[in-house]
Each structure stands twice: as C-alpha cells, then as structure tokens.
Amino acid sequence: MNGPLEWIAAVGAMIAAAMIAFDLGRRATAWGFVLFCAVSVIWIVAGALKGATPIVAMNAILLLINLWGVYQYWVHPKNRRDEKTGN
C-alpha cells in the first residue's frame, strides 16, 4: 500500500489532524472533519482494492466518527449560528 491513492489519503489525514489540533476556530475544525471523511473514503477504496480488510474496517468506523464530528460542528442545533442575534 504505497501508491498515489494511499499517499493522498495519508497527507490528507495529516492536514485534517492539524486543522483540528491547531484549534483555528469552528469553521476550520468543521472543515477538518470533512477532510477526515474524504480521507476515510479514500482509505476504504484503497484498502478494498488491495484486500486490506483491517484498513477498510478501521476507516469505516472512522468515517462514522468523523461524520458525527461534521454533524456536531455544522448541523447540530446547539452549534448553529443564531441568525437573529448573529451569535
């Protein structure tokens, strides 16, 4: 597993982790979770193509966790910006 697909996924995961770890604000964190979701899909595809079931299983679970992160940062009502007050 050393092809271009794997390298794209690896670099994407590092960027997503940095976006979340540097705590640059809610928007950057939300985009970090979106990038993690995309990376998980790439890893699932790469793992499936190479027959690497553990990679597929791990990233299927990580995809669900990161989708939860996207929901928490962008969709959940308690975290949505209040349109009337601007908060």
N, C-alpha and C positions, 0 to 999 in steps of 0.2 A: 504494500500500500504506500507507494512512493510516487504516484503520478500527479498530474496537474490538478485533478479534482481534489485529491487529498491535501495538496499544498494550499489550494484556495480555501478549503474548509479550515485548515489549521491556522492560517493567517487571519481569516475572518473571526475565528474563535478568540484569538489573542486580542484583536481590535475590540470585539464585543466585551470581553472581560475588562479591558482597560476603560471602555466607556462607562461601565457600571462602577468599577473600582475608584475611578477618579472623582466620582460624585460631582459631575459638572452641571447638575440640575435634573429636574424631572424629565425634560424633553430628551436630553442625551441618554439618560438611563432607559427611557422607553425605547429609543432607537437601538440601544444596546441589546435589549431583549428581542427586538425584531430581527436584528442581525444574528443573534444566537439561534432564533427559529430557522432562519435561512441556512445557517451553517449546519444545524441538525439535519435538515432535509438533505443537504449535500452529503453529509456523512452517511445517512441512511442509504442513499443511492450508491455511493462508493462502496459501502460495506456489502450491499446486496450484489453488486457487480463482481466483487471479489470473494463472495461466500463467507464474509466475516460476520457471522451471526452475533457475536458479542457486541461489535460496534453498532450493528443495526438495533439491537435491543436497548443498549445504553442510550443511543441518540433518540430512539422513540420515546423513552421516558423523559429525557432532557427536553425534547420538543414539547411535551405536555407541560413540564415545569415552566419552560420559557413562555409558552402561550399563556399560562397563568400570570406570569410577570407582565406580559403585554396587557392582559385584561386589567390587572391591578393598576397599571400606570396610565392607561388610556381610556378604559371603558367603565370601570367600577364607579358608580355614582359618587361615592365619598371622595374620590380623587379628581372628579371632573371639575373644570373651572366653572365657577358660578358666572353665568352670562350676565346676570343683572348687576352684580356688585363688582365684577372684574377680578374676583379672588379665585 
